[in-house]
Amino acid sequence: MVECVAHMTALHALLLGIVEGITEFLPISSTGHLILVSDVLQIPQTEFTKTFDVAIQFGAILSVVALYWKRLLLSKDTLLKVLAAFVPTGIIGLALHNVVKNVFLESTSLVLWSLLIGGIVLIVFEQLHTEKREALSIEKLTYPQAMLIGVFQAIAIIPGVSRAAATIVGGLLLGMQRKAIVEFSFLLAIPTMAAATGLDLLKTGVAFTGQEWLMLGIGFVTAFVIALAAVKWLLRFIESHTFTGFGVYRIAIAVLGWFLL
């Protein structure tokens, strides 16, 4: 199989697309997993591979568009709250874009520490948190609360933190229903990753070769298909489970990562 200048093959792109599709909406950090898997596969960090990791996340996010497009089109209130939550994320993400891409994404140790600390936080949070009977739905969420959730999401610019984990914990702290904040996290991912992907492609896409665009396409489509199943699974899972298991998993992956990497 022919390699592109970024030393990524179609098999690598397929594997990373599967990893992205599975992990994007779970509170375990898809970016962290992509970095760790790339390390294991010995794919070097280049401008292309960094953009690849961001762009295929948008592929996974499009699964939400496919599943929730009617809700976004029919509920102006939901759409406006999603956009309000995106504002702080967008501002912080744009301000720190170069730091994230040139420093954070190149640090495997940062990913491992973030996975470990985030796992401990999830476990402790689930032990202390009790969901109220009259917890907030998306419809009852105020715009200031939506923007605060966006601030929580911005913490996930640190790879390994997990965008899903940050928004879910933020929403639960504000008193939202578990299913409601999970769905709001899904929806908030749309403008967030659309903006991140667009910014990266504008800055680096013109330099990509035809083979690199092919690798990107393979990862993008794979992430979309796998994420469709992952979203449906997570919605069923949260009906009878907490996120404690994900916290344990994060700690286990961090410890394993230190031994392997």
TIZA-80613 format. One line per 8 residues: number of its first residue (from 1); their letters; for each residue y, x, z of N, C-alpha, C. Coordinates in pm, whole numbers, padded with zeros to 5 digits. Each point is the difference from the previous one (the first is absolute). Layout:
NUM> A> Y,X,Z,Y,X,Z,Y,X,Z | ...
//
This chain:
1> MVECVAHM> -00119,00084,00000,00119,-00084,00000,00125,00088,00000 | 00098,-00033,-00083,00117,00084,-00013,00095,-00021,00116 | 00050,00108,00056,00094,-00007,00110,00142,00003,-00053 | 00092,-00071,00069,00140,00005,-00037,00065,00115,00076 | 00127,00022,-00026,00065,00115,00062,00005,-00010,00151 | -00017,-00120,00055,00001,-00015,00145,-00139,00021,00059 | -00097,00041,-00086,-00137,00026,00044,-00065,-00126,00056 | 00038,-00115,-00051,-00063,-00125,00041,-00082,-00054,-00116
9> TALHALLL> -00123,-00039,00028,-00086,-00057,-00103,-00002,-00152,00013 | -00060,-00066,-00097,-00011,-00145,00003,-00083,-00045,00122 | -00102,00080,00035,-00081,-00033,00118,00084,00007,00127 | 00083,00104,00010,00091,00010,00115,00091,-00123,00007 | 00057,-00038,-00115,00092,-00114,-00004,-00071,-00128,00042 | -00124,-00015,-00044,-00080,-00118,00036,-00026,-00004,00151 | -00042,00114,00056,-00030,00007,00143,00126,-00027,00085 | 00111,00059,-00041,00125,-00022,00075,00046,-00144,-00013
17> GIVEGITE> -00024,-00061,-00116,00035,-00142,-00016,-00082,-00089,00091 | -00127,00033,00016,-00086,-00077,00092,00047,00016,00144 | 00030,00124,00039,00049,00027,00136,00130,-00077,00025 | 00091,00004,-00096,00126,-00071,00014,-00020,-00150,00012 | -00083,-00056,-00087,-00023,-00145,00002,-00057,-00048,00133 | -00089,00079,00059,-00062,-00037,00127,00099,00013,00116 | 00080,00106,-00001,00080,00034,00119,00143,-00053,00003 | 00055,-00043,-00114,00142,-00035,-00007,00042,-00103,00104
25> FLPISSTG> -00079,-00105,00019,00042,-00109,00088,-00063,00006,00139 | -00083,00101,00023,-00057,00019,00132,00089,00094,00081 | 00004,-00014,00132,00090,00084,00081,-00054,00140,00024 | -00038,00067,-00110,-00062,00133,00012,00066,00104,-00089 | 00107,-00037,-00069,00081,00089,-00084,-00068,00039,-00131 | 00038,-00069,-00105,-00052,00033,-00133,00051,00137,-00045 | 00128,00030,00026,00056,00130,-00039,-00075,00113,00069 | -00024,-00018,00130,-00074,00101,00075,-00137,00024,-00058
33> HLILVSDV> -00069,-00108,-00036,-00134,00013,-00057,00004,00068,-00137 | 00101,-00034,-00081,00011,00064,-00131,00022,00150,00013 | 00082,00040,00096,00026,00142,00022,-00128,00071,00047 | -00071,-00062,00095,-00121,00063,00052,-00110,00008,-00106 | -00017,-00107,-00076,-00103,00000,-00105,00036,00102,-00108 | 00128,00011,-00033,00044,00101,-00098,-00031,00141,00050 | 00019,00021,00131,-00034,00130,00058,-00149,00029,-00013 | -00083,-00102,00031,-00145,00017,-00009,-00042,00030,-00145
41> LQIPQTEF> 00064,-00070,-00096,-00032,00020,-00142,00068,00124,-00057 | 00082,00064,00083,00073,00122,-00040,00093,-00026,-00119 | 00067,-00116,00004,00102,-00031,-00099,00133,00053,00053 | 00063,00095,-00066,00124,00058,00051,00116,-00098,00000 | 00093,00017,00092,00119,-00084,00007,00100,00046,-00105 | 00025,-00084,-00099,00099,00027,-00104,00093,-00120,-00009 | 00103,00010,-00083,00090,-00114,-00019,-00078,-00120,-00053 | -00096,00027,-00090,-00079,-00111,-00054,-00087,-00066,00106
49> TKTFDVAI> -00074,00080,00078,-00091,-00059,00098,00075,-00076,00110 | 00119,00049,00035,00080,-00072,00100,00044,-00136,-00053 | 00045,-00001,-00127,00040,-00125,-00062,-00121,-00091,-00021 | -00114,00059,-00035,-00125,-00075,-00016,-00032,-00077,00127 | 00008,00068,00114,-00032,-00064,00128,00091,-00118,00029 | 00127,00011,-00038,00095,-00110,00023,-00025,-00113,-00099 | -00016,00034,-00127,-00011,-00100,-00106,-00126,-00086,00011 | -00113,00060,00038,-00121,-00082,00010,00008,-00094,00119
57> QFGAILSV> 00085,00033,00097,00022,-00095,00110,00064,-00127,-00053 | 00088,00015,-00099,00060,-00119,-00061,-00106,-00080,-00074 | -00101,00067,-00056,-00111,-00070,-00062,-00070,-00091,00100 | -00024,00053,00120,-00062,-00081,00105,00092,-00116,00040 | 00131,00027,00007,00096,-00102,00041,00003,-00116,-00099 | -00024,00028,-00128,00002,-00107,-00100,-00109,-00104,00025 | -00102,00037,00077,-00103,-00098,00036,00062,-00111,00084 | 00101,00036,00081,00071,-00100,00080,00080,-00094,-00090
65> VALYWKRL> 00062,00056,-00102,00073,-00083,-00096,-00094,-00099,-00065 | -00120,00047,-00037,-00099,-00087,-00063,-00045,-00112,00094 | -00008,00030,00130,-00050,-00098,00096,00110,-00089,00059 | 00125,00051,00007,00106,-00071,00071,00119,-00038,-00087 | -00011,00010,-00132,00117,-00023,-00085,00057,-00141,00015 | -00088,-00099,00020,00049,-00137,00016,00085,-00014,00125 | -00044,00066,00108,00076,-00010,00125,00138,00062,-00015 | 00006,00113,-00067,00129,00067,-00018,00092,-00082,-00090
73> LLSKDTLL> -00056,-00063,-00102,00082,-00079,-00092,00043,-00132,00060 | -00088,-00060,00081,00029,-00134,00053,00074,00002,00133 | -00002,00114,00072,00068,00008,00129,00114,00101,-00006 | 00120,-00052,-00025,00118,00088,-00005,00023,00067,00134 | -00028,-00074,00110,00020,00053,00135,-00088,00123,00024 | -00129,-00009,-00040,-00091,00113,00017,00046,00119,-00083 | 00040,-00025,-00122,00047,00107,-00089,00121,00071,00059 | 00097,-00077,00052,00121,00059,00057,-00030,00082,00125
81> KVLAAFVP> -00096,-00046,00081,-00037,00074,00121,-00071,00131,-00036 | -00081,-00003,-00104,-00065,00123,-00047,00106,00099,-00048 | 00098,-00049,-00075,00106,00088,-00050,00085,00054,00115 | 00025,-00086,00102,00077,00046,00116,-00074,00111,00074 | -00131,-00014,00012,-00080,00102,00068,-00004,00129,-00081 | 00011,-00012,-00131,-00004,00119,-00085,00127,00084,00012 | 00113,-00062,00034,00128,00071,00003,-00004,00126,00087 | -00037,-00009,00128,-00002,00124,00081,-00104,00100,-00048
89> TGIIGLAL> -00114,-00049,-00047,-00102,00090,-00053,00054,00075,-00121 | 00065,-00073,-00090,00054,00061,-00120,00106,00105,00029 | 00089,-00030,00094,00106,00094,00036,-00057,00128,00060 | -00091,-00017,00097,-00060,00116,00066,-00087,00079,-00097 | -00078,-00071,-00082,-00087,00067,-00095,00077,00080,-00104 | 00111,-00057,-00050,00081,00070,-00099,00067,00123,00061 | 00047,-00014,00124,00068,00111,00067,-00094,00117,00025 | -00126,-00031,00027,-00096,00106,00036,-00101,00029,-00109
97> HNVVKNVF> 00025,-00049,-00121,-00097,00012,-00110,-00042,00144,-00025 | 00096,00091,-00009,-00032,00140,-00029,-00079,00066,00113 | 00034,-00035,00124,-00072,00055,00115,-00145,-00048,-00001 | -00017,-00130,-00028,-00135,-00056,-00003,-00085,00068,-00107 | 00057,00011,-00121,-00078,00052,-00112,-00026,00149,00008 | 00097,00075,00049,-00012,00146,-00002,-00046,00062,00131 | 00001,-00079,00107,-00042,00054,00130,-00116,-00081,00058 | 00022,-00130,00023,-00100,-00083,00065,-00131,-00007,-00080
105> LESTSLVL> 00010,-00023,-00132,-00120,-00019,-00080,-00081,00128,-00020 | 00056,00112,00040,-00072,00127,-00013,-00062,00047,00132 | 00011,-00083,00104,-00048,00042,00132,-00124,-00078,00043 | -00115,00062,-00016,-00125,-00064,00044,-00002,-00017,00151 | 00054,00099,00074,00001,-00009,00146,00084,-00119,00046 | 00110,-00029,-00070,00083,-00117,00035,-00079,-00129,-00019 | -00077,-00006,-00108,-00084,-00118,-00025,-00100,-00019,00113 | -00067,00107,00039,-00104,-00009,00103,00059,-00040,00135
113> WSLLIGGI> 00114,00058,00035,00065,-00037,00126,00046,-00147,-00003 | 00051,-00043,-00114,00047,-00139,-00012,-00116,-00098,00011 | -00113,00036,-00063,-00118,-00086,00010,-00049,-00009,00144 | -00003,00115,00068,-00047,00004,00139,00091,-00081,00093 | 00129,00030,-00004,00094,-00069,00089,00006,-00148,-00033 | 00001,-00031,-00130,00002,-00141,-00041,-00123,-00075,00046 | -00116,00067,-00002,-00122,-00064,00048,00006,-00032,00148 | 00053,00095,00078,00015,-00023,00144,00096,-00115,00026
121> VLIVFEQL> 00111,-00003,-00075,00099,-00106,00015,-00061,-00137,-00030 | -00079,-00008,-00108,-00064,-00127,-00035,-00092,-00050,00111 | -00081,00091,00053,-00095,-00038,00105,00073,-00047,00126 | 00099,00078,00043,00078,-00036,00120,00074,-00131,-00023 | 00060,-00014,-00118,00075,-00122,-00031,-00089,-00123,00008 | -00119,00008,-00058,-00090,-00116,00001,-00048,-00033,00141 | -00010,00101,00087,-00041,-00025,00138,00110,-00072,00078 | 00126,00027,-00035,00113,-00056,00074,00057,-00127,-00061
129> HTEKREAL> -00020,-00018,-00131,00065,-00111,-00070,-00079,-00130,00013 | 00071,-00107,00026,-00060,-00134,00002,00082,-00090,-00092 | -00065,-00054,-00101,00071,-00085,-00094,00029,-00135,00063 | 00124,-00044,-00010,00041,-00127,00058,-00048,-00116,-00086 | -00019,-00115,00066,-00044,-00119,-00073,00102,-00043,-00105 | 00126,00010,00036,00105,-00041,-00093,00063,00124,-00066 | -00085,00085,-00050,00047,00121,-00067,00073,-00036,-00129 | 00089,00089,-00042,00084,-00026,-00117,-00079,00002,-00130
137> SIEKLTYP> 00031,-00096,-00086,-00050,00003,-00137,00107,00068,-00086 | -00028,00023,-00126,00100,00059,-00088,00120,-00093,-00012 | -00026,-00130,-00002,00107,-00098,-00013,00096,00004,00119 | -00051,00033,00120,00084,00002,00120,00062,00137,00026 | -00037,00098,-00079,00054,00135,00015,00148,-00002,-00039 | 00085,00063,00081,00142,00006,-00034,00026,00121,-00090 | 00115,00002,-00064,00033,00113,-00088,00019,00130,00078 | 00065,-00002,00116,00007,00124,00079,-00138,00051,00040
145> QAMLIGVF> -00092,-00091,00034,-00136,00040,00034,-00071,00060,-00122 | 00023,-00060,-00116,-00060,00052,-00123,00049,00142,-00027 | 00130,00023,00021,00055,00134,-00022,-00056,00100,00100 | -00026,-00046,00122,-00058,00089,00101,-00141,00040,-00039 | -00074,-00092,-00060,-00134,00033,-00050,00011,00107,-00109 | 00107,-00010,-00081,00024,00101,-00102,00026,00137,00060 | 00066,00004,00116,00023,00127,00071,-00134,00058,00045 | -00086,-00086,00053,-00134,00045,00041,-00075,00058,-00120
153> QAIAIIPG> 00011,-00069,-00115,-00071,00047,-00119,00049,00138,-00041 | 00129,00027,00020,00058,00128,-00040,-00063,00118,00073 | -00059,-00026,00118,-00067,00108,00074,-00113,00057,-00083 | -00054,-00084,-00090,-00116,00042,-00080,00036,00097,-00112 | 00127,00045,-00008,00029,00107,-00094,-00070,00129,00044 | -00042,00002,00126,-00082,00111,00049,-00145,-00027,-00041 | -00058,00080,-00088,-00137,-00026,-00046,-00099,00005,00115 | -00087,-00101,00004,-00097,-00010,00108,00036,-00109,00099
161> VSRAAATI> 00127,-00042,00001,00043,-00106,00093,-00059,-00133,-00043 | 00009,-00033,-00128,-00047,-00125,-00060,00109,-00105,-00002 | 00039,-00037,-00122,00099,-00105,-00019,-00049,-00132,00059 | -00127,-00031,-00023,-00057,-00124,00052,00000,-00001,00153 | -00042,00112,00061,-00004,00007,00146,00139,-00016,00061 | 00099,00068,-00059,00136,-00005,00054,00058,-00141,-00006 | -00017,-00067,-00115,00056,-00135,-00013,-00076,-00101,00086 | -00131,00015,00007,-00079,-00094,00080,00033,00012,00148
169> VGGLLLGM> 00004,00122,00050,00035,00020,00142,00142,-00050,00026 | 00094,00030,-00091,00137,-00048,00015,00007,-00151,00005 | -00072,-00066,-00090,00000,-00146,-00004,-00063,-00062,00124 | -00109,00057,00048,-00065,-00051,00120,00089,00017,00122 | 00073,00113,00006,00094,00021,00110,00111,-00105,00000 | 00036,-00047,-00120,00104,-00102,-00012,-00055,-00141,00025 | -00131,-00009,00021,-00059,-00130,00033,-00054,-00078,-00118 | -00032,00070,-00111,-00052,-00070,-00117,-00150,-00025,00012
177> QRKAIVEF> -00045,-00104,-00071,-00143,-00026,-00009,-00067,00116,-00072 | -00123,00030,00039,-00070,00114,-00059,-00015,-00017,-00152 | -00044,-00116,-00044,-00017,-00021,-00144,00135,00002,-00071 | 00103,-00054,00066,00132,-00005,-00063,00057,00139,-00025 | -00012,00090,00098,00056,00134,-00019,-00083,00080,-00099 | -00130,-00023,-00005,-00083,00067,-00100,00044,-00042,-00140 | 00021,-00130,-00020,00044,-00049,-00130,00141,00050,-00032 | 00088,00004,00101,00135,00048,-00023,-00003,00149,-00037
185> SFLLAIPT> -00091,00074,00060,-00018,00141,-00034,-00044,00014,-00145 | -00090,-00087,-00044,-00041,-00001,-00141,00121,-00016,-00091 | 00079,-00104,00030,00114,-00035,-00087,00108,00109,00003 | 00024,00057,00117,00103,00103,00014,-00036,00126,-00079 | -00129,00019,-00022,-00044,00116,-00076,00046,-00005,-00145 | 00025,-00120,-00053,00034,-00013,-00143,00131,00071,-00034 | 00113,-00037,00062,00124,00072,-00035,-00002,00145,00047 | -00068,00025,00112,-00004,00136,00055,-00066,00098,-00097
193> MAAATGLD> -00119,-00034,-00046,-00072,00091,-00087,00052,-00005,-00144 | 00057,-00113,-00042,00061,-00007,-00132,00117,00098,-00007 | 00081,00003,00106,00115,00090,00005,-00045,00146,00006 | -00100,00028,00085,-00048,00138,00015,-00061,00051,-00130 | -00079,-00085,-00066,-00063,00041,-00126,00104,00020,-00109 | 00093,-00094,-00010,00104,00010,-00101,00083,00126,00016 | 00037,00032,00125,00081,00119,00026,-00075,00127,-00039 | -00128,00007,00036,-00079,00119,-00031,-00019,00017,-00150
201> LLKTGVAF> -00031,-00111,-00070,-00023,00010,-00144,00128,00036,-00075 | 00113,-00049,00047,00127,00036,-00063,00028,00149,00012 | -00037,00057,00115,00028,00141,00025,-00100,00094,-00066 | -00127,-00043,-00010,-00102,00093,-00047,-00080,-00047,-00121 | 00004,-00130,-00029,-00087,-00056,-00104,00020,00057,-00138 | 00123,00038,-00035,00026,00050,-00135,-00073,00132,-00028 | -00039,00070,00105,-00066,00129,-00018,-00152,-00012,-00007 | -00054,-00121,00019,-00145,-00017,00001,-00058,00014,-00140
209> TGQEWLML> -00120,00055,-00009,-00072,00007,-00127,-00074,-00131,-00024 | -00055,-00015,-00121,-00078,-00120,-00030,-00121,-00013,00089 | -00064,00113,00031,-00117,-00004,00087,00038,-00042,00142 | 00116,00045,00046,00044,-00038,00134,00029,-00149,00007 | 00060,-00054,-00104,00022,-00146,-00003,-00133,-00074,00000 | -00101,00056,-00066,-00133,-00062,00000,-00059,00002,00140 | 00010,00113,00071,-00049,00008,00138,00070,-00103,00088 | 00131,-00011,-00021,00079,-00096,00078,-00046,-00143,-00028
217> GIGFVTAF> -00028,-00028,-00126,-00046,-00134,-00036,-00134,-00034,00063 | -00092,00097,00001,-00132,-00022,00060,00013,-00029,00149 | 00078,00082,00070,00019,-00021,00143,00069,-00131,00030 | 00099,-00034,-00081,00080,-00122,00018,-00088,-00125,-00012 | -00075,-00009,-00108,-00084,-00118,-00025,-00112,-00010,00105 | -00060,00113,00033,-00107,00000,00101,00052,-00048,00134 | 00116,00049,00041,00058,-00040,00128,00028,-00150,00002 | 00049,-00054,-00112,00030,-00143,-00010,-00126,-00084,00021
225> VIALAAVK> -00107,00034,-00071,-00124,-00078,00007,-00062,00005,00140 | -00008,00120,00057,-00061,00015,00133,00085,-00069,00106 | 00132,00008,-00012,00089,-00060,00100,-00011,-00152,00002 | -00030,-00062,-00111,-00019,-00146,-00002,-00107,-00041,00101 | -00110,00073,00001,-00109,-00030,00093,00039,00037,00143 | 00072,00112,00016,00037,00046,00134,00094,-00098,00070 | 00095,-00057,-00074,00093,-00098,00058,-00076,-00121,00051 | -00089,-00052,-00080,-00077,-00119,00040,-00088,00030,00121
233> WLLRFIES> -00058,00120,00001,-00085,00039,00114,00081,00009,00128 | 00118,00061,-00006,00081,00018,00120,00044,-00135,00058 | 00035,-00095,-00085,00041,-00132,00049,-00114,-00070,00073 | -00122,00019,-00046,-00116,-00055,00071,-00026,00076,00129 | 00015,00131,-00004,-00029,00087,00113,00089,-00033,00120 | 00130,-00020,-00023,00093,-00020,00112,-00016,-00136,00067 | -00077,-00089,-00059,-00023,-00130,00062,-00081,00013,00128 | -00080,00106,00011,-00086,00014,00118,-00004,00143,00056
241> HTFTGFGV> 00088,00087,-00048,00001,00139,00047,00141,00049,00028 | 00010,00099,00088,00127,00068,00022,00002,00127,-00086 | 00104,00082,00016,00010,00123,-00077,-00052,00122,00077 | -00067,-00024,00113,-00051,00110,00081,-00096,00089,-00079 | -00087,-00061,-00079,-00096,00076,-00079,00067,00097,-00096 | 00113,-00043,-00054,00074,00088,-00091,00059,00119,00076 | 00040,-00026,00126,00051,00108,00082,-00107,00105,00026 | -00120,-00046,00032,-00113,00093,00022,-00030,00078,-00128
249> YRIAIAVL> 00003,-00069,-00112,-00026,00065,-00129,00104,00109,-00028 | 00126,-00029,00026,00107,00097,-00024,-00023,00128,00082 | -00036,-00018,00126,-00026,00116,00086,-00118,00081,-00053 | -00106,-00071,-00040,-00119,00068,-00052,00032,00079,-00127 | 00079,-00058,-00090,00036,00069,-00125,00087,00122,00029 | 00090,-00013,00098,00086,00114,00037,-00083,00114,00054 | -00093,-00031,00088,-00086,00106,00058,-00086,00063,-00109 | -00058,-00083,-00087,-00083,00051,-00110,00085,00087,-00093
257> GWFLL> 00122,-00044,-00024,00089,00076,-00087,00029,00139,00051 | 00018,00012,00132,00026,00132,00059,-00121,00094,-00018 | -00121,-00058,00007,-00119,00083,-00018,-00018,00043,-00145 | 00029,-00091,-00093,-00024,00026,-00142,00113,00075,-00068 | 00124,-00030,00041,00115,00052,-00072,00078,00106,00075
//
